[in-house]
């Protein structure tokens, strides 16, 4: 069915994963075109360097050459002129996860890393272990691993390592993306309610992960966090081998004698001692999952530790963006209350005795809503000062659905936390420049650009 495809058009081509797949298809000899409204660096440059034709804006005329296949991005919806033209003309179309499945993953040994927290770091670390072991894996990661320099690579090796997101696939396919990834080994780091725009409750998330688990073959492996109560019932399957990892005594891959240090974390397994250049208990669990998967495929303890020794983390995961006026500015992608809590705990280890500011932009589909209203007041427990920004795209939500920033500020103060609501970036930067002192650490939690707050803050601090 796929043998007659010669040309492929990507609707929404400038997304990181879409652009990477488009470039890989071009390299395989397909004629590739694409369109997007956000045609700017770095992805526009990435595509131009690979001679992929990109059209700015969406228009049904972009399909006048009648491509053999149209890949429709996750952000596209009905009303998009190219989507409407595809349906009207009955052109062959698919989602990006479907494209990955049929053109890149099928026939390979697929390792899928999933879970609410730690997917990107774990996938990056696992990929680096395979890379250092000389296995030259293909990979697709929802972030930029510092060691690898790019979020995706497609090779001729038998290995494919991919971050498995539980978010839905496309407007026409509401299954989770990871359903398409043909898992031979599936890692599930943890499980909580997230993506409140598509999952009404925890049970719905568990159901989707249950469907994912059913796809693991009998010669595969399910590696699950054995300490996670929300995951426990899903690990009781018999159709494939199951190994639990974690810190509890019942885990097959169990870490003990933890040493959580400012620049690294050390732990032991019965067979070996490991140290990884990541901070905090959550990252120990991430590393345990990687050890379990790597050893399953015969990678030695020595090879794993050699990779751990040179791993340099991931962009936007506790990433120090700069130090100015003695103040350290950190960028973190964390948005879920648990992710914020664990990041702040890790920062306490990394910067002992220093004043810790948390700046939070509610920007994701979940954090913009009031689904975590009761969880956020305790999530910031390790911070000395908390600044809450205005809810992003607030007008798109009804007031009764929206996170109440005034209430969050009041609840934090009721918990004895110094907190302040400041609506915009300029107000936040002005406040921090006036009050932050040398030796302080400011961690900005956002999954977006947040008005270029990091650069503005560093620039103003340097001018004091």
N, C-alpha and C positions, 0 to 999 in steps of 0.2 A: 504493500500500500504506500510505503514511503519512497519507493525507488523512483517514482516519477516526479519527485520534488526537485526542482532546479533553482527556484527563486523563493526567497523568504522576506517578508516585510514585518518589521517590529513596530507595533503601536505602543509608544512610550519607551523608546529605545535608550534614553539617557539614564535610566535607572542603572545602578552599578551592576546588578546581576544580568539585566537585559543587555547592556552594552557588552559585557564579557561574553555572553552567549552569541550575540550577533557577530562579534569579531571572530569567534571560534568557527562559526558557520562559514564566514567569508574565507577563512583560512582553509577550510575543507573544500572550497571550490564552488560554493553556492553563491548565487547573486543575491546580495543582501542590501536592502534599503530599510529606512526607518524614519519615524516622525516623532516629534516631541515638542512641547511648548517650552521646555526648560533646556534649551540647547546652549550650554555654557560649560566652561572648564570645571572640573578636570575631565568629565566624560566626553565632552565634545572634542577635546584635544585627543583623547585616547582613541576615539573612533576615526578622526581625521587621519591620524598617523597610520591607521590600518586600512585607510582608503574605503571606509564604509560610508555610503551615501546617506546623509541625514537631512531631512526636510524640517524646517522650523514651522510648527503649527500643524493642526489636524485638518485634513480636507479629503473628501472622497476622491478628489483628483489624484491624490497620492497613491491610489490603487488602480490607476488607469492602465498600468502594465499587466494587470491581473496576475499577481504573484500566486505561485502554486500553494503557498502556505502563509497565513497571517498569524503572528504571535501577538496575542492581546495581553498587555500588562495588567498587573493586579489593580492598579489605580484607575483603570478605565471603567466606564459605566455606560449604560444606555443613554443615548443622546449625543455621545461622541460621534462626529460625522463619519469617521472611518469604521467604527463599530457598526453603525447603522448600515453603511454600504456593504460591509462583509455579510451581514445577515440578509440583506435584501438581495444581493447577488449570489448568495449561497456559496461563497468562497470557503475553501477549507481553512479552518482556524483552530487554534489551540492555545492553552496557557503556557507560560514559561516552564512551570514544573513538568507539564506533559512533554514539552520539547526536550528538556533535560533528560527525562526518562527514556525517550525513544532514540535520541541521537547521541547521548553522551554516557548514560548510566547502564543501559541494558547490555548485558554481556560482561560487565565488570563486577568487581567485588565492592559492594557499596557499604560504607560505614556512615551511619546517619546519627548525628548528635542532636538530641532534643532535650526539652525541659523548659521550665519557665525562666530559670536564671542560669547564667554561665555558659550558654550555648556557644557564643562566639569565642570566648577564651578557650573553652575545651576543644572546639573544632580546630582552632589555630594551633594549640599545643599538640594535639594528636597529629595534625598534618606535619608539623615540624619534626616530630619523632619519626614519622615515616620517611620524611625527606632526608633526615640525617642518617637513617638506616639504608639509604640508597635505593628506595623503592619508587621515587619519582611519581608521587600520586597526583591525580587530578584532584582539584578541590574547588568548592564554592562556599564562601564564608561571608556572613553578613557584617563584615567589618574589615579593617585593613591590618593584618598581622605585620608587625614591624619587620620581622625576619624575612617575610615573603614579599613584601612591598606591593602586593595587589590582593584583592579579595577573591580572585578566581584564576584558575589555570586549568587547561585541558591538555592532557598528555596521552601517549599511547600505552601507558602502563595498565596493569589490570586493576589498579586501585582507584577508587573514587571516594573521597571524604567530603561530606556535605553537612552544612548546618540545616537541621530539619525544623522549620518553623511551623507552629500549629495554627498560624493565621490562615484565613481561607485563600483558596487558589485564584479565583477570578469571579467576576460577577455572574458567570454562567456555571461555576463549579464551586460550591460552598464547602467542599471538603477541605481539610487542612492540607497545606502544601506537602507535608512529609508523607502523605499517603502515596505520592507518586514516585518515591525515591528508591524503591526496590531494596529494602534494607537486608543485608546479610548479617551485619552487626548493628544493633540499635542501642544507643546509650540514652537513658533518661535520667537527667541530673536531679530533677525535683519536679513538683507539680503543684501549682496554685492557680487560683482564678486570675486571669488576665484577659486582655482583649475583650473588654466588656461590651463592645459594640457588636460582637458576633457570638459570644458565649454568655448566656444568661446567668449561669451559676457554675460552681465547681463540678457538679455532676456532668455537665455538658462537656467540660474540658476533659474529664476522665473518660468519657465515652469516646471522644476523638482519639485520645491516646490508646484506648483499648482497640480501636480499629487499626491503628498503626502497628500495635504489637501482633495482631493476627497475621500480618504480612511477613513476619520473620520466618524463614524456612527452617525445616527440621535440622539442617546442617549449619544453621546460623547461631546467633547468640544474642540474648537480651541481657544487657548490663544495666541494672537499675539501682538507684540510691536506696539501700536497705534501711536507712534511718528516716525516710520520708513517709509519714503516716498516710498522706493523701495518695501515695503511689502503691502502698503495701498490697492492696487487694488486686491490683493489676499485674503484679509479679507472680501470682499464683497460676501459672499456665504450664501445660505439659506438652504443647506442640513443638517447643524448641527449648534448648538449654537456657537456663537462667542463672546468672551470677549477680549477687548483691555486693555493692561496694559501700563503704562508709566507715564510721568510727565505732559502731556498736559491735559487740562480740560475735553476733550472729552473722556478720558479713563474711563472704568468701574472700573478698579483697578488702582487708581491714587495715586501716592506718592507726598506729598507736605511737606513743611517745612523741606527741606533737611539740614542735618548737616554733612558735610564731614570732618572727623577728621583724625588724623594721624594713629590711630589704629582701627577705626571703622567708620561706617556710620549709621546715624539715619534718619528716615523718618516717616511720619504719613500717615495713611489712615483715613477716617471718623470714622472707628470703633475702631482704636487702634494705638498706637505708637510702632514702631519696631526699633531695633538696631541690626546690624549684624557686626561680626568681620571681615569685608572686607573693603577695601579702594577704594573710587572713585565712580563716578556717574554710570559707567557701571555696577558695582556690585550692586548698588541700583536697577537698572532695572532687573538684574538677580534675586534679592531677591523679587521684585514685582511679577515676573513670578511664583516663588515658592509659594508665599502667595496665588496667584490666584488659583493655582492647588490644594494646600493643603486645602483651604477653600471650594473648590468645593466638596471635599470628606469628609467634616464635621470635619476636624481637627481644633481645636479651636485656637484663637489668642494666648492664653496662652501657648498651646503646641508648636506652631510655634516659639514663642519667646524663650521658653526653649531650643529648638534645636538651634536657632540662637546663643544663649549665649555660647554654647559649641562647635560650629563649628570651625574647625581649618584649613580651606582652603584645597588646593590641591598641590601636588608636582609640581614644575616647573611653578607655577603661582605666580610671585613676591616672590619666595622662597629665603630667605636669606640663602646662602650656608656657610657663615662664615664672621667673622670680623678679619682682620689681619692688624697690623700696623695702626690701627685706620680707615681702609678703609673697608666699607661694600660691600660685593660681592653678587649680586642678580642674580638669574637664572630665566629667563622667556621664555615661549614657543612662545611668540608673534612673528609673522612673517608678517602678513598682515599689511599694513600701518595704518589702523584704530586701530588694536590691539596694535601696537607699540605706537601710539599717546595716546590711553587711558591709557596704562600702565605707560607711562612717566608722564601723568597728575596725576595719582594716586600716583606715587613716589614723585612728587612735594608736594603732601599733606602729605605723610608719612614722608618725610625728608625735612621739610621747611628750606630754607636758606643754604642747603648743596649743594656742587658742584655735578652735576649729569653727569656721563659718560654713553654713550650708545655704546655698542659694538655689531655689527650686522653681523651675518653670513647669506648670502643669500643661503638658502639650500632647500626650498620647490620647488615643481614644478612651482609655481607661481612666487616666489621671484627670482628664478634663471633666469627667463625670464624678458624681458623689459616691461611687461604689466603694472607694477606699476612704471615705470621709472619717470613719472611726479608727482607721489604721495609721494614718499619717501622724497624729500627735505623738505616738510612741516610736515611729520609724526614725525620727530625728533625735532620739534620746542621747546619742553620743556627741551631738553638736553643742557648742557653747552658744552660738547665735544662729538663728534661722531667719532667712528672708524669703518671703513668698511673693512670686510675681503674679500678674494677672493671668487668668486662664486663657490659653491661646485659642483663637477663633471662638471666643465665648458666645458670640451672637448666634452661632450655629446650633446651640443647645438651649433648650427651654430652661428657665431659671431653676425649676424644681429638679432638673436632671444634673445640673452643673455643680462641680465642686464649689463649696462655699468657702472662699478664702478668708472671709471675715471670721467665720466660725473656727476655721483651722488656726488662725492667729490666736483667737481667744482660748482655744483648747490647749495650744502649746504653752501659753502663758499660765493657764491653770495648772499645768504640769510643772511649773517652775522654770520654764524655758524662756529665754529672751527671744522674742519673735517680733517680726514686723512685716506687714504687707506693704509692698512698694510696687506700684502698677507697671512701671516700664523700665527699660534698660538704663536710661539716663538717670532716673531717680535711684536705682540700685547702685550704679557705679558711683554716683555722687556720695551716697551714704557710706559706701565701703571706703572710698578714698578719704573721707573725713574721720572714720572711726577705726579702720583696721590699722594695726600696729606692726612694726617689724617683728618677725617671728611667727605671725599669724598664718594660717592656712585657709584659703577660700576654695571650697569645692562647689562647682556649678553643676547642677543636675539638670540636664536637658537632652532631648533626643533630636534637637534641631539646631539651627544656627544661633537662635536667641539674640538676634540683633547685633551679632559680632561682639558679644559682651566680653569675651576673653581678651581680645586685642584692645578693646576700649579700656578695660580695667587695667591691664598691664601698662598701657600707654599713660594713663592718668596717674597711676601709682609711681611710675618712673619720674614724673614731673614734680612730685611733691617737694 
